[in-house]
Amino acid sequence: MTSPLFTPFTCKSLSIRNRIVMAPMTRSFSPRGIPTAEVAAYYRRRAEGGVGLIITEGAAIDRPAAVDATHIPKFHGDEPLAGWRHVVREVSAAGVSIAPQLWHVGAAPRQSHHVGDLTGEPESPSGRFSATMEHGRAMTEEDIADTVAAFASASVSAKRLGFSATQFHAAHGYLFDQFFWETSNLRSDRWGGATVAERSRFAAEVVRATRAAVGDDFPILLRISQWKQQDYDAKLATGPAELEQWLGPLADAGVDIFDCSQRRFWTPEFGGSDLNLAGWVKKVTGRPTITVGSVGLATEFLSTHQDRSVIKADLARIDDLVRRMDRGDFDLVAVGRALLADPEWPGKIREGRADELKDYSILHRERLH
């Protein structure tokens, strides 16, 4: 009974036809940071396949070292923005809404395996990626002010280009997340602090500045996670009270929808309840949430030797997903690798064609356009 997945959803000016979201997935197919016609066609195929909302791969804001890879798209400059305008036109022609995911990796060395075009020294709250890894330099007050302005400016560009919302990547150990964590944020000024609420001030300032720039009706999405690249078992909030202290100020600043990344959507976030992260975030903030994590796949996220294996399509947990959404735990469902492998995933689910779903293999990802 998948019908709850195919009901409309509205948040401010965002109105989408169903609850299925294409999750942001880094692809590195934009030479010199410019989205190509192939990138536009890639997103249009997923739009035509039946999703309600597309959140793009992470795109770099206008800051030195926001990303350090040549083929990751930029979200500033005439040529990259012209490429994104074409993406919006293609997706809109298929009747689907789209939001860019705006990105600054901070001190995260994640992109170091790519061919780099680093134009500045990595910057982060305290010049470190983790408690044991120093990387780059600590941001000055001027750096922080310029970064806040760059996120707001990119969101203004998104609105001007015809995007339906904007999303900030505040998860997985990147710049926002480096401010959240006490091990990577050692600052003694107003951007640091002993509590996660204090360390959320940078994110709140970005949201406030963006809200002032784009107006009240343009939705702001924030992707968050408890885990990060360097520690999959980490938790910023060990219980609902800490979760509220962390995210309450961000909701007050103007976040409209929280995109709650976890490795497996069915995993309870805290003891004593089967609510997942999206369920708890909705409960403590009152804001709509997106759940994500291994939807439609039989193999868990980052399993051993996954790079040499096929991840099988699997609907065993779809009933549980729908049950949780139907009782109000969360509002939207983001699908990642299953949708990368099979652009028609939503339509096949809706029409009961599960036997036609395609498996996913990282070995073939460059051909899965």
ZAKE-576786 format. One record per residue (C-alpha): x negated, y negated, z negated. Coordinates in nm, 2 decimals. Each point is the difference from the previous one (the first is absolute). Layout:
N
ATOM      X      Y      Z
ATOM      X      Y      Z
...
***
This chain:
369
ATOM      X      Y      Z
ATOM   0.00   0.00   0.00
ATOM  -0.22  -0.28   0.13
ATOM   0.27  -0.26   0.06
ATOM  -0.12  -0.23  -0.29
ATOM  -0.33  -0.05   0.20
ATOM   0.20  -0.15   0.29
ATOM   0.20  -0.27  -0.18
ATOM  -0.09  -0.37   0.07
ATOM  -0.21  -0.20  -0.24
ATOM  -0.01  -0.38  -0.05
ATOM  -0.24  -0.22  -0.20
ATOM   0.03  -0.37   0.06
ATOM  -0.06  -0.06   0.37
ATOM  -0.11   0.36   0.05
ATOM   0.27   0.23   0.13
ATOM  -0.09   0.35   0.12
ATOM   0.20   0.29   0.15
ATOM  -0.12   0.27  -0.24
ATOM  -0.22   0.08  -0.30
ATOM  -0.30   0.15   0.19
ATOM  -0.31  -0.21   0.00
ATOM  -0.31   0.06   0.21
ATOM  -0.28  -0.01  -0.26
ATOM  -0.31  -0.21   0.07
ATOM  -0.29   0.22   0.14
ATOM  -0.34  -0.13   0.10
ATOM  -0.08   0.11   0.35
ATOM  -0.30  -0.22   0.12
ATOM   0.13  -0.03   0.36
ATOM  -0.02  -0.38   0.03
ATOM  -0.33  -0.09   0.17
ATOM  -0.15  -0.33  -0.15
ATOM   0.30   0.00  -0.22
ATOM   0.25  -0.06   0.28
ATOM   0.31   0.22   0.02
ATOM   0.02   0.14   0.35
ATOM   0.30   0.09   0.22
ATOM  -0.07   0.36  -0.12
ATOM   0.05  -0.11  -0.36
ATOM   0.33  -0.16   0.10
ATOM   0.11   0.32   0.18
ATOM  -0.10   0.21  -0.31
ATOM   0.23  -0.20  -0.22
ATOM   0.28  -0.02   0.25
ATOM   0.00   0.38   0.03
ATOM   0.07   0.03  -0.38
ATOM   0.27  -0.27   0.03
ATOM   0.17   0.19   0.28
ATOM  -0.04   0.32  -0.21
ATOM   0.25  -0.13  -0.26
ATOM  -0.18  -0.18  -0.29
ATOM   0.17  -0.30  -0.16
ATOM  -0.31  -0.20  -0.09
ATOM  -0.36   0.01   0.11
ATOM  -0.28  -0.12  -0.23
ATOM  -0.31  -0.04   0.21
ATOM  -0.35   0.13  -0.07
ATOM  -0.20  -0.24  -0.22
ATOM  -0.11  -0.32   0.18
ATOM  -0.27  -0.23  -0.12
ATOM   0.07  -0.34  -0.14
ATOM  -0.23  -0.29   0.10
ATOM  -0.28   0.05  -0.25
ATOM  -0.36   0.11   0.05
ATOM  -0.03   0.37  -0.07
ATOM   0.37   0.06  -0.04
ATOM  -0.07   0.31   0.20
ATOM  -0.33   0.12   0.15
ATOM   0.10   0.21   0.29
ATOM   0.02  -0.11   0.36
ATOM   0.32   0.19   0.10
ATOM   0.22  -0.10  -0.30
ATOM   0.25  -0.27   0.11
ATOM  -0.03  -0.36  -0.11
ATOM   0.29  -0.21  -0.10
ATOM  -0.15  -0.34   0.09
ATOM  -0.13  -0.16   0.32
ATOM   0.17  -0.06   0.33
ATOM  -0.08   0.34   0.17
ATOM   0.09   0.23  -0.29
ATOM   0.32  -0.19  -0.07
ATOM   0.10   0.01   0.37
ATOM  -0.05   0.38  -0.03
ATOM   0.22   0.01  -0.30
ATOM   0.27  -0.21   0.18
ATOM   0.01   0.27   0.26
ATOM   0.04   0.27  -0.26
ATOM   0.29  -0.18  -0.16
ATOM   0.17  -0.04   0.34
ATOM  -0.03   0.37   0.08
ATOM   0.13   0.11  -0.34
ATOM   0.28  -0.25   0.00
ATOM   0.11   0.11   0.34
ATOM   0.06   0.34  -0.15
ATOM   0.22  -0.15  -0.27
ATOM  -0.24   0.05  -0.29
ATOM  -0.14  -0.24  -0.26
ATOM  -0.38  -0.03  -0.06
ATOM  -0.22  -0.15  -0.27
ATOM  -0.38  -0.04   0.01
ATOM  -0.21   0.14  -0.29
ATOM  -0.25  -0.27  -0.09
ATOM  -0.33   0.13  -0.12
ATOM  -0.32  -0.10  -0.18
ATOM  -0.22   0.30  -0.11
ATOM  -0.20  -0.20  -0.25
ATOM  -0.30   0.20  -0.12
ATOM   0.14   0.33   0.12
ATOM  -0.26   0.18   0.22
ATOM   0.27   0.21   0.17
ATOM  -0.07  -0.13   0.35
ATOM  -0.38   0.06  -0.01
ATOM   0.03   0.31   0.22
ATOM   0.13  -0.22   0.29
ATOM  -0.21  -0.22   0.23
ATOM   0.00  -0.32  -0.20
ATOM   0.02  -0.36   0.09
ATOM  -0.03  -0.14  -0.35
ATOM  -0.01  -0.38   0.02
ATOM  -0.06  -0.06  -0.37
ATOM  -0.10   0.16  -0.33
ATOM   0.27   0.21  -0.16
ATOM   0.19  -0.20  -0.26
ATOM   0.20   0.12  -0.30
ATOM   0.10  -0.11  -0.35
ATOM  -0.33   0.09  -0.16
ATOM  -0.23   0.13   0.28
ATOM   0.08   0.36  -0.07
ATOM   0.21   0.28   0.14
ATOM   0.02   0.21  -0.32
ATOM  -0.14   0.02  -0.34
ATOM  -0.32   0.16   0.13
ATOM  -0.03  -0.15   0.35
ATOM  -0.10  -0.36   0.07
ATOM   0.08  -0.12   0.35
ATOM   0.00  -0.36   0.14
ATOM   0.04  -0.31  -0.20
ATOM   0.25  -0.15  -0.25
ATOM   0.25  -0.24   0.15
ATOM  -0.02  -0.36  -0.09
ATOM   0.30  -0.22  -0.08
ATOM  -0.03  -0.13   0.35
ATOM  -0.01   0.35   0.15
ATOM   0.32   0.09  -0.19
ATOM   0.18  -0.31   0.11
ATOM  -0.10   0.06   0.36
ATOM   0.11   0.36  -0.02
ATOM   0.34  -0.09  -0.14
ATOM   0.04  -0.25   0.28
ATOM  -0.10   0.26   0.26
ATOM   0.26   0.24  -0.11
ATOM   0.27  -0.27   0.00
ATOM  -0.11  -0.12   0.34
ATOM   0.01   0.35   0.15
ATOM   0.35   0.04  -0.13
ATOM   0.10  -0.33   0.16
ATOM  -0.14   0.14   0.33
ATOM   0.20   0.32  -0.05
ATOM   0.32  -0.20  -0.03
ATOM  -0.08  -0.21   0.30
ATOM  -0.08   0.31   0.21
ATOM   0.34   0.15  -0.08
ATOM  -0.10   0.26  -0.26
ATOM   0.29   0.07  -0.24
ATOM  -0.20   0.00  -0.33
ATOM  -0.36   0.00  -0.13
ATOM  -0.19   0.26  -0.21
ATOM  -0.31  -0.04  -0.21
ATOM  -0.22   0.31  -0.06
ATOM  -0.05  -0.01  -0.37
ATOM  -0.08   0.37  -0.05
ATOM  -0.27   0.27   0.04
ATOM  -0.29  -0.19  -0.14
ATOM   0.00  -0.30   0.24
ATOM  -0.03  -0.37  -0.10
ATOM   0.33  -0.05  -0.18
ATOM  -0.05   0.33  -0.18
ATOM  -0.36  -0.09  -0.09
ATOM   0.15  -0.30  -0.19
ATOM   0.25   0.23  -0.18
ATOM  -0.26   0.24  -0.15
ATOM  -0.20  -0.08  -0.31
ATOM  -0.30   0.20   0.15
ATOM  -0.03  -0.22   0.31
ATOM   0.13  -0.33  -0.14
ATOM  -0.23  -0.11  -0.27
ATOM   0.08  -0.37   0.03
ATOM   0.04  -0.22  -0.30
ATOM   0.19  -0.28   0.17
ATOM   0.37  -0.01   0.08
ATOM  -0.04   0.27   0.27
ATOM  -0.11   0.26  -0.25
ATOM   0.12   0.11  -0.34
ATOM   0.05   0.29  -0.24
ATOM   0.35   0.10   0.13
ATOM   0.12   0.10   0.34
ATOM   0.25  -0.29  -0.01
ATOM  -0.29  -0.24  -0.03
ATOM  -0.19   0.17   0.28
ATOM   0.31  -0.02   0.22
ATOM  -0.03  -0.38   0.03
ATOM  -0.18   0.01   0.33
ATOM   0.27   0.21   0.16
ATOM   0.27  -0.22  -0.15
ATOM  -0.17  -0.31   0.13
ATOM  -0.01   0.15   0.36
ATOM   0.37   0.08  -0.02
ATOM   0.09  -0.34  -0.14
ATOM  -0.20  -0.18   0.27
ATOM   0.16   0.22   0.27
ATOM   0.35  -0.06  -0.13
ATOM  -0.05  -0.37   0.01
ATOM  -0.14   0.03   0.36
ATOM   0.26   0.23   0.16
ATOM   0.31  -0.11  -0.19
ATOM   0.25   0.19  -0.22
ATOM   0.16   0.23   0.26
ATOM  -0.31   0.17   0.15
ATOM  -0.07   0.32  -0.18
ATOM  -0.33   0.07  -0.17
ATOM  -0.10   0.36  -0.05
ATOM  -0.29   0.12  -0.23
ATOM  -0.16   0.34   0.03
ATOM  -0.12   0.13  -0.34
ATOM  -0.14   0.32  -0.13
ATOM  -0.12   0.15  -0.33
ATOM  -0.27   0.20   0.17
ATOM  -0.30  -0.14   0.18
ATOM  -0.25   0.14   0.24
ATOM  -0.27   0.05  -0.26
ATOM   0.24   0.16  -0.25
ATOM   0.31   0.19   0.11
ATOM   0.11   0.06  -0.36
ATOM  -0.03  -0.36  -0.11
ATOM   0.30  -0.19  -0.15
ATOM   0.01  -0.37  -0.05
ATOM   0.32   0.05  -0.20
ATOM   0.03   0.29  -0.23
ATOM   0.36  -0.05  -0.07
ATOM   0.31  -0.21   0.09
ATOM  -0.09  -0.29  -0.23
ATOM  -0.34  -0.05   0.16
ATOM   0.15   0.04   0.35
ATOM   0.24  -0.29  -0.08
ATOM  -0.28  -0.21  -0.14
ATOM  -0.19   0.05   0.33
ATOM   0.28  -0.04   0.25
ATOM   0.25  -0.23  -0.18
ATOM  -0.22  -0.31   0.07
ATOM  -0.03   0.10   0.37
ATOM   0.38   0.04   0.04
ATOM   0.04  -0.34  -0.17
ATOM  -0.25  -0.15   0.24
ATOM   0.21   0.11   0.30
ATOM  -0.06   0.36   0.10
ATOM   0.32   0.13   0.16
ATOM  -0.09   0.37   0.06
ATOM  -0.26   0.21  -0.16
ATOM  -0.16   0.27   0.22
ATOM  -0.10   0.27  -0.25
ATOM  -0.28   0.22   0.13
ATOM  -0.06   0.34  -0.17
ATOM  -0.15   0.32   0.12
ATOM   0.32   0.20  -0.03
ATOM   0.34  -0.16  -0.03
ATOM   0.14   0.27  -0.22
ATOM  -0.25  -0.04  -0.28
ATOM   0.14  -0.16  -0.31
ATOM  -0.19  -0.31  -0.09
ATOM   0.04   0.02  -0.38
ATOM   0.09   0.27  -0.24
ATOM   0.36   0.06  -0.10
ATOM   0.16  -0.09   0.33
ATOM  -0.01   0.12   0.36
ATOM  -0.01  -0.36   0.13
ATOM  -0.29  -0.05   0.24
ATOM  -0.20  -0.32   0.03
ATOM   0.26  -0.17   0.23
ATOM   0.28   0.10  -0.24
ATOM  -0.18  -0.15  -0.30
ATOM  -0.09  -0.32   0.18
ATOM   0.36  -0.06   0.11
ATOM   0.11   0.07  -0.36
ATOM  -0.24  -0.25  -0.17
ATOM   0.00  -0.28   0.27
ATOM   0.35   0.03   0.14
ATOM  -0.14  -0.04   0.35
ATOM   0.06   0.24   0.29
ATOM  -0.28   0.25   0.05
ATOM  -0.15   0.23   0.27
ATOM  -0.11   0.35  -0.09
ATOM  -0.28   0.17   0.20
ATOM  -0.22   0.31  -0.04
ATOM  -0.02   0.31   0.21
ATOM   0.35  -0.04   0.14
ATOM   0.07   0.27   0.25
ATOM  -0.33   0.19  -0.04
ATOM  -0.08   0.33  -0.16
ATOM  -0.37  -0.08  -0.09
ATOM  -0.08  -0.24  -0.27
ATOM  -0.18  -0.33   0.05
ATOM  -0.38   0.04   0.04
ATOM   0.00   0.37  -0.05
ATOM  -0.33   0.19   0.04
ATOM  -0.12   0.05   0.36
ATOM   0.30  -0.19   0.12
ATOM  -0.21  -0.15   0.28
ATOM  -0.04   0.35   0.15
ATOM   0.36   0.12  -0.05
ATOM   0.35  -0.07   0.13
ATOM   0.24  -0.16  -0.24
ATOM   0.33   0.18   0.05
ATOM   0.33  -0.19   0.03
ATOM   0.22   0.09  -0.29
ATOM   0.35  -0.10  -0.11
ATOM   0.01   0.20  -0.32
ATOM   0.01  -0.31  -0.22
ATOM   0.23  -0.22   0.22
ATOM   0.30   0.10  -0.21
ATOM  -0.18  -0.12  -0.32
ATOM  -0.10  -0.32   0.18
ATOM   0.36  -0.07   0.10
ATOM   0.13   0.09  -0.34
ATOM  -0.24  -0.25  -0.17
ATOM   0.09  -0.28   0.25
ATOM   0.38   0.07  -0.03
ATOM  -0.01  -0.04  -0.38
ATOM  -0.18  -0.34   0.05
ATOM  -0.36   0.08  -0.09
ATOM  -0.13  -0.19   0.30
ATOM   0.14  -0.16   0.31
ATOM  -0.23   0.09   0.29
ATOM  -0.22   0.29   0.10
ATOM  -0.34  -0.05   0.18
ATOM  -0.12   0.28   0.23
ATOM  -0.37   0.01   0.10
ATOM  -0.18   0.29   0.16
ATOM   0.32   0.19   0.09
ATOM   0.11  -0.31   0.21
ATOM  -0.35  -0.04   0.14
ATOM   0.02   0.36   0.13
ATOM   0.36  -0.02   0.11
ATOM   0.15  -0.34   0.11
ATOM   0.34   0.16   0.02
ATOM   0.00   0.12  -0.36
ATOM   0.29  -0.21  -0.12
ATOM   0.23   0.11   0.29
ATOM  -0.09   0.36  -0.05
ATOM   0.08  -0.02  -0.37
ATOM   0.33  -0.18   0.07
ATOM   0.10   0.25   0.26
ATOM  -0.10   0.32  -0.19
ATOM  -0.28   0.09   0.25
ATOM  -0.25   0.09  -0.27
ATOM  -0.13   0.29   0.21
ATOM  -0.13  -0.25   0.25
ATOM  -0.21  -0.20  -0.24
ATOM  -0.37  -0.03   0.09
ATOM  -0.29   0.09  -0.23
ATOM  -0.28  -0.25  -0.07
ATOM  -0.37   0.05   0.05
ATOM  -0.27  -0.25  -0.08
ATOM  -0.21   0.17   0.28
ATOM   0.26  -0.13   0.25
ATOM   0.07  -0.34  -0.15
ATOM  -0.16  -0.19   0.28
ATOM   0.25   0.16   0.24
ATOM   0.30  -0.05  -0.23
ATOM   0.09  -0.35   0.13
***
